[in-house]
Amino acid sequence: MNDPAWLTWAREIQAISQTGLAFNPPIYDRERYQALQALAVRIMAAGSGGDPAMIATLFGGQTGYATPKVDVRGAAFRDGRILLVREAADADRWTLPGGWADVGLTPSQNVVKELREETGFLTRATKLAAVWDRSHQGHPPQAFVAYKMFFLCEIIGGEAALSSETSEVAFFAEHELPTDLSLDRTLPRQIARMFAHARDPALPTDFD
């Protein structure tokens, strides 16, 4: 399931505006790019019912060449059960541990860091299982495009520990997954696919 057309249009217009403004255009072109950004705000506000001023601030805070954001998620297993956390920022719903990638770390270093911070476990990334465009996965719509990178991770140390971001850490069998998932972060079929990769490490990386 893809995002609604109005959201795709607003994102594309905003990206054109942001990228155009990044190259310090002449004054008349700058005004046109600013007009495009205002149009993107109107489309987003009309489609989402959001506050135009807040959306304008959100879009205005984006500078430089417009590119997708990167989210990393780690699938770690113990005795055939997958490690999940309750996400405090999303009403304590369950998700694969992970988050936005930090500058200065490689993708695998980012996912190892997220697992350590959110679960207390020390891990080693063993496989890039999937790279999915969030907009084409069926997640609730968001303002910006993001690529989601899912890694299989081996637990090599540590112990379960809570953080400021998580309220519970637990392992689940495939047939006992919680129903209250944080769908902004992780979908049931994505978790199912991680089980498939864990059962068959020879599976190729999923993408798009």
C-alpha angles and dihedrals in degrees: 000000000000129000117268117278094245091058092049091050093048092049093048094048091046091050092050090050094046094048093045092051090048091068095059096243125198115278096263093049090046089055090051092050090048089051089052090052090051089051090051089052091052092049093048093047093048093048099042102031088233128148109274092214092055092047091049089053091048093051094041090057091063114091137169127032109342113243135158118275119241125233121185126204128186126212109199123174137201121185090345093308124117125232116240134171135206107243109224092199091059105051092278094295119160125256144154106273115259145090145183115338115250123228113251096036129090118240092259092046089052094053092046089051092049092050092049093048097044102036109019092237124126111223144175121219108235105173142012097229100178145000110196133176103236092216092063098045103073099255118147109278118272132189097247136044116249135185113219117211116198119198132189107228132195118219108232102167148330128079137251111290134163126234139192087273100047133053099187139017121200146150122239135195116232093253093046102055116146116256095216098076124165095246091189086067110024135016126208093243091051090056089046089053091053089055088051091052091047091053093046113029089181092070111117120245113275115230144179 
